[in-house]
């Protein structure tokens, strides 16, 4: 949804809503302005749930077909995550 459409939709419920307020709400860590849960629901945004994973950081990368084939052969029965984690630990010597 475009910002201007979101502002129009929210303006009925929140008369003080403007493009600048909406823009500030998109960076709450910088401006200290955040949309309410109702406002987020109205424009189709879900509030993000806290990530309770034991390993919350994600690494994403792409391989060529040949590299991926070699990767799959090298990892054997290990999961991709376990295999990549071990490679990272070895590279960092931890």
Backbone bond lengths (Angstrom), bond angles and torsions (degrees), N, CA, C in turn:
res aa  C-N    CA-C-N  psi(-1)  N-CA   C-N-CA  omega(-1)  CA-C   N-CA-C  phi
1 X - - - 1.438 - - 1.534 108.34 -
2 X 1.312 115.60 135.25 1.457 120.16 178.52 1.523 109.75 -72.21
3 X 1.321 115.65 152.06 1.460 120.94 -178.53 1.516 112.14 -56.44
4 X 1.324 117.89 -43.34 1.460 121.29 -176.80 1.529 111.26 -64.90
5 X 1.351 116.48 -34.86 1.466 120.36 177.38 1.525 110.63 -69.11
6 X 1.325 116.61 -39.29 1.463 120.96 178.37 1.527 110.34 -64.17
7 X 1.323 116.97 -41.18 1.470 121.35 179.56 1.520 109.90 -63.35
8 X 1.327 118.06 -44.36 1.474 121.76 178.75 1.522 110.76 -59.98
9 X 1.319 116.49 -43.47 1.453 121.48 -178.89 1.532 111.81 -65.48
10 X 1.320 116.57 -40.09 1.468 121.18 -177.31 1.527 113.11 -79.37
11 X 1.320 117.01 -22.99 1.463 121.19 -174.14 1.532 112.49 -62.21
12 X 1.327 118.23 -31.57 1.469 120.75 178.56 1.528 111.23 -62.93
13 X 1.314 115.88 -43.95 1.466 120.50 -178.39 1.521 111.68 -83.56
14 X 1.325 115.57 -36.07 1.462 121.83 -177.89 1.533 108.60 -120.51
15 X 1.342 118.06 91.41 1.467 121.30 -174.69 1.526 114.14 -59.43
16 X 1.297 118.89 -26.39 1.454 121.62 -179.03 1.517 114.26 -83.47
17 X 1.336 116.15 0.85 1.463 119.83 -178.48 1.521 109.81 -68.85
18 X 1.317 114.88 132.97 1.465 121.15 177.05 1.522 107.75 -140.33
19 X 1.301 115.79 171.08 1.467 120.73 179.38 1.529 110.48 -60.30
20 X 1.334 116.61 -39.41 1.464 119.27 -178.93 1.532 111.48 -69.47
21 X 1.322 117.47 -39.28 1.470 120.37 177.56 1.531 109.46 -64.94
22 X 1.325 116.08 -43.58 1.465 120.00 179.10 1.531 110.82 -62.40
23 X 1.313 115.84 -41.40 1.459 120.65 178.29 1.527 110.78 -61.71
24 X 1.324 117.14 -41.01 1.466 120.86 178.12 1.526 110.95 -65.65
25 X 1.331 116.32 -36.89 1.466 120.44 -178.81 1.528 111.29 -67.81
26 X 1.306 117.71 -19.33 1.457 120.23 178.21 1.529 111.98 -75.81
27 X 1.330 117.64 -14.70 1.470 122.46 177.03 1.533 109.52 -129.11
28 X 1.328 117.53 67.27 1.462 119.99 -175.43 1.525 113.73 -62.41
29 X 1.328 116.98 -29.73 1.463 119.80 -179.82 1.523 111.78 -69.28
30 X 1.323 117.25 -20.72 1.465 121.89 -178.94 1.530 111.64 -96.05
31 X 1.337 116.18 -44.44 1.470 120.36 -174.55 1.523 114.36 -100.60
32 X 1.315 118.00 -17.72 1.459 119.89 -177.67 1.516 112.82 75.75
33 X 1.318 117.46 19.46 1.463 122.81 179.45 1.520 107.30 -114.86
34 X 1.334 116.07 129.04 1.453 119.78 -177.67 1.518 109.94 -137.30
35 X 1.334 117.33 143.24 1.454 121.80 177.32 1.523 109.60 -72.56
36 X 1.320 115.92 147.86 1.462 120.14 175.78 1.521 108.74 -72.02
37 X 1.330 116.05 166.38 1.462 119.96 178.06 1.525 110.98 -61.76
38 X 1.330 116.63 -37.84 1.459 120.74 177.92 1.523 110.74 -62.96
39 X 1.327 117.25 -45.25 1.461 121.44 179.65 1.526 110.48 -62.26
40 X 1.312 117.00 -41.76 1.463 120.44 178.07 1.525 110.73 -62.44
41 X 1.324 116.12 -42.30 1.463 120.31 179.30 1.524 110.85 -65.35
42 X 1.320 117.11 -37.39 1.462 120.98 -178.81 1.526 112.32 -63.63
43 X 1.313 117.70 -34.59 1.463 120.04 -178.20 1.529 112.02 -100.83
44 X 1.331 116.03 7.45 1.458 119.88 173.65 1.509 115.39 85.41
45 X 1.317 117.80 17.21 1.465 120.57 175.73 1.515 108.76 -96.01
46 X 1.295 115.70 135.33 1.456 119.30 173.93 1.511 107.51 -95.49
47 X 1.305 116.20 143.24 1.461 117.42 173.91 1.520 106.91 -74.39
48 X 1.314 116.28 135.92 1.451 120.53 -177.24 1.516 110.59 -73.88
49 X 1.298 114.08 134.21 1.452 119.36 176.88 1.520 108.13 -79.50
50 X 1.300 115.20 150.16 1.454 120.27 178.79 1.525 108.76 -65.66
51 X 1.311 116.17 135.28 1.455 121.97 -179.55 1.523 108.96 -80.33
52 X 1.312 116.30 108.79 1.461 121.20 -177.69 1.526 112.01 -99.10
53 X 1.299 116.64 21.26 1.464 120.09 -179.65 1.525 110.93 -69.52
54 X 1.311 114.33 151.11 1.461 119.84 176.90 1.522 109.99 -69.81
55 X 1.330 116.25 -31.35 1.463 122.48 178.07 1.536 107.57 -122.88
56 X 1.327 118.28 87.71 1.465 120.22 -172.22 1.525 115.79 -78.96
57 X 1.316 119.14 -11.28 1.464 120.23 -175.59 1.525 110.38 -94.23
58 X 1.333 115.54 137.22 1.454 121.62 -175.01 1.529 110.57 -117.09
59 X 1.313 115.67 140.24 1.461 122.00 174.71 1.529 106.61 -119.52
60 X 1.323 116.57 130.38 1.457 121.02 179.46 1.519 108.48 -126.82
61 X 1.320 116.81 136.45 1.457 120.54 177.23 1.515 109.11 -152.87
62 X 1.312 116.55 164.78 1.457 122.19 -179.27 1.522 110.25 -118.33
63 X 1.331 115.25 150.89 1.461 122.30 179.34 1.526 109.28 -128.21
64 X 1.320 115.29 157.21 1.461 119.18 171.49 1.524 107.85 -73.07
65 X 1.307 116.44 169.27 1.464 119.80 180.00 1.533 111.15 -62.17
66 X 1.324 115.96 -42.07 1.470 119.83 179.61 1.528 110.93 -64.55
67 X 1.332 117.08 -42.89 1.469 120.86 179.08 1.523 110.49 -64.11
68 X 1.323 116.64 -40.36 1.465 120.52 -179.08 1.525 110.61 -65.49
69 X 1.316 116.81 -40.57 1.463 120.64 178.20 1.521 110.13 -60.40
70 X 1.337 117.34 -45.77 1.459 121.40 178.04 1.535 111.10 -64.56
71 X 1.315 116.34 -38.91 1.467 122.07 177.74 1.529 109.80 -59.32
72 X 1.323 116.53 -47.82 1.468 121.06 -178.36 1.527 111.05 -64.08
73 X 1.315 117.20 -39.08 1.462 120.23 178.16 1.525 111.12 -67.84
74 X 1.322 116.80 -39.77 1.467 121.32 -177.45 1.521 112.43 -68.98
75 X 1.323 117.51 -35.43 1.471 119.17 -175.27 1.517 112.73 -74.94
76 X 1.334 117.84 -20.55 1.466 120.21 177.23 1.512 111.70 58.86
77 X 1.344 116.50 -124.79 1.459 121.63 -176.77 1.525 112.75 -88.78
78 X 1.326 117.86 -7.19 1.476 120.57 179.44 1.525 110.00 -67.88
79 X 1.322 115.62 152.47 1.457 118.43 172.43 1.523 107.89 -72.60
80 X 1.303 116.37 161.30 1.466 119.12 178.89 1.524 110.94 -61.69
81 X 1.329 116.07 -40.58 1.468 119.57 -179.59 1.521 110.83 -63.78
82 X 1.320 117.54 -46.90 1.464 120.41 -179.88 1.522 111.23 -62.23
83 X 1.333 116.81 -42.68 1.455 121.40 -179.60 1.526 110.98 -62.78
84 X 1.344 116.65 -47.91 1.470 120.35 -179.62 1.529 111.23 -66.73
85 X 1.324 117.10 -37.76 1.467 120.27 177.99 1.518 110.80 -60.59
86 X 1.319 115.76 -42.12 1.464 119.89 179.68 1.527 111.19 -65.77
87 X 1.330 117.29 -39.74 1.466 120.76 177.53 1.534 110.42 -61.88
88 X 1.333 116.29 -42.53 1.478 120.50 179.35 1.522 110.33 -64.29
89 X 1.348 116.89 -45.34 1.462 120.17 179.20 1.528 111.36 -60.31
90 X 1.317 117.14 -40.84 1.463 120.89 178.50 1.521 111.24 -65.57
91 X 1.329 116.66 -42.87 1.460 120.22 -179.24 1.520 111.35 -65.39
92 X 1.333 117.27 -35.09 1.469 121.89 -179.70 1.521 112.28 -89.99
93 X 1.307 116.73 -4.31 1.456 123.23 -179.36 1.536 111.49 56.02
94 X 1.323 115.05 49.62 1.475 120.37 177.98 1.521 110.45 -123.85
